[in-house]
Amino acid sequence: MNPLLDLRNVRHAYGRQLVVNNLSLTLHKGEIGCLLGPSGCGKTTVLRCIAGFEAISAGEIMLKGVTVSRENFCLPPEQRHIGMVFQDYALFPHLTVAANIGFGLHRMPKTGREARIAEMLSTVGLTEASKKYPHELSGGQQQRVALARALAPQPDLLLLDEPFSNLDVSLRARLSLEVRDILKSQNATAILVTHDQDEAFAIADAIGVMYQGEIQQWDTAYNLYHRPANQFVANFIGQGVFLPGKMIDAQHVEIELGVLVGTVAHECTPGCCLLCSPGSSVKVLIRPDDIVHDDASPLRAVVLQKSFRGADILYTLRLPGGAMALSLVPSHHNHAIGEKIGIKLEVDHVVAFSQPG
């Protein structure tokens, strides 16, 4: 099946400043993708190129098998059948909720238009608010109106530009799940731009981690966390530290806490490079969930910092060799700073990167 959205080696620059470089991705009908990365990495520019607000200098953008952007050609945004949800929602303050949702349906017969508005009001849970104005709604309700307005004309593709950035953290988390449910109920194809990992993980089927205008890894949230393609992805996704290690063989790597056994991921996959041959030095990624609190363990670490998170406490530990590590521990294990606690390793995914020299 051909992808609904296909970006092939897309390049974009502002003058001499290269913003997007050799970027490729695909989305199929009904899939939700996400461009995730720090400020200035080029993710919003990619969205603007897909929408047709920015021309590309090389490569190709295709929608439903038709080229909409290439060098010296850019199909106007209004001809792309793309919906967009902006960061500030951009609702019309003088129109009711129903009128906002129906704004893009002016070419439909009145009966069909009213039916579609009613359907979208029900989908986003705002039937009772149909006659209200935007200023009478909460931030979360405004966000759902903007989503309903974008989905109402049944666009081929929906673009969401940091749609939750104006909301508080708890509301953002809840609405992320709601938005995914709404998109899936409409079988919508969408691509989201965000710097927030929790949003990306909650909404997207596939996530592209961006850095300096390039996608470092396009993958599921699970693989980004447990099988990062490079050190940037490993550092950017989740939390963790790198501990020095030494390769024993293709399935074993030794760190100061013991020998890790498993499929060693990415740069040190067997046969990938000489730097990861037996005896070579590597950097091993250790996540907070890899170090487990165990009072009975003879291996001890000193508590340097603690961050209470309700059900868990994130401890910063000093290991016997002096290195720092993180450990996520159930909060009924409440230890004091400076206290020594027992720890043990439970590492299911071994992620190591070459350490020349």
Secondary structure, 3 states (H helix, E strand, C coil): CCCCEEEEEEEEEECCEEEEEEEEEEECCCCEEEEECCCCCCHHHHHHHHHCCCCCCEEEEEECCEEEEECCEECCHHHCCEEEECCCCCCCCCCCHHHHHCHHHCCCCHHHHHHHHHHHHHHCCCHHHCCCCHHHCCHHHHHHHHHHHHHCCCCCEEEEECCCCCCCHHHHHHHHHHHHHHHHHCCCCEEEEECCHHHHHHHCCEEEEEECCEEEEEECHHHHHHCCCCHHHHHHCCCCEEEEEEEEECCEEEECCEEEECCEEHHHCCCCCHHHCCCCEEEEEECHHHEEECCCCCCEEEEEEEEECCCEEEEEEECCCCCEEEEEEECCCCCCCCCEEEEEECCCCEEEEECCC
